């Protein structure tokens, strides 16, 4: 009886997810979870600002996924980097500034492979500038966008050209792992970040996150193959086996994403000269005139 209920729940979750649109990394719940966990790690000098504006930052951190639907050509390649299109592990040739990468690989090839690390660098610079200027609205907006892209950098399947599986039999893995497995097996209380990551070069850090993500792809592919062999229908048994094999990867990446994001906020504040951010809500308000 219990198994029947679990299978029904799994099917219902899949139907709901499909009704809500195409696959998104970590789901809105995951991106929000990363953002909220990161804010809890911040030091007292900036935590009041982030606490009072957390409702905005958490709400806006999912906007880039909406932009993928409304501005696909401009936004699509900003959410991933297929490292294995450009180089082989440990991917040293790719870890360069964007201008050098465009000369080395060509703009068309780079756009195909994705530009996520450079997008993180770009929004980091905007956050530093916003903090220097004391622009609370812009600080909140850039903090939200960074939350999304840093979260994406910690998704294993956003760091490989085989994001939806290496073989025809694996097709659909992107949706199964990032959405259905997340929605049905993960409990938010399992994500417990420890301390902010220390950020040196933001670009090098961003590449480091993506390289680590790529290293988790092989075990995810293997787990998927093994689970499908035992449960070809990919019902509850499939997801239970996937969680046993790759749940620790998902929890690690969600935790380290939170730690990395907190580190990014702290590093930006330090690079801005440690300005006083205050503890007031950013002026997000639109009123009919």
HELIX and SHEET records of a PDB file:
HELIX    1   1 UNK A    2  UNK A   19  1                                  18    
HELIX    2   2 UNK A   27  UNK A   40  1                                  14    
HELIX    3   3 UNK A   44  UNK A   52  1                                   9    
HELIX    4   4 UNK A   54  UNK A   60  1                                   7    
HELIX    5   5 UNK A   63  UNK A   70  1                                   8    
HELIX    6   6 UNK A   72  UNK A   75  1                                   4    
HELIX    7   7 UNK A   76  UNK A   79  5                                   4    
HELIX    8   8 UNK A   83  UNK A   86  1                                   4    
HELIX    9   9 UNK A   92  UNK A   94  5                                   3    
HELIX   10  10 UNK A   98  UNK A  105  1                                   8    
HELIX   11  11 UNK A  107  UNK A  113  1                                   7    
HELIX   12  12 UNK A  116  UNK A  133  1                                  18    
HELIX   13  13 UNK A  136  UNK A  153  1                                  18    
HELIX   14  14 UNK A  156  UNK A  158  5                                   3    
HELIX   15  15 UNK A  168  UNK A  170  5                                   3    
HELIX   16  16 UNK A  173  UNK A  175  1                                   3    
HELIX   17  17 UNK A  176  UNK A  181  3                                   6    
HELIX   18  18 UNK A  182  UNK A  185  1                                   4    
HELIX   19  19 UNK A  188  UNK A  190  5                                   3    
HELIX   20  20 UNK A  202  UNK A  215  1                                  14    
HELIX   21  21 UNK A  217  UNK A  230  1                                  14    
HELIX   22  22 UNK A  236  UNK A  271  1                                  36    
END                                                                             
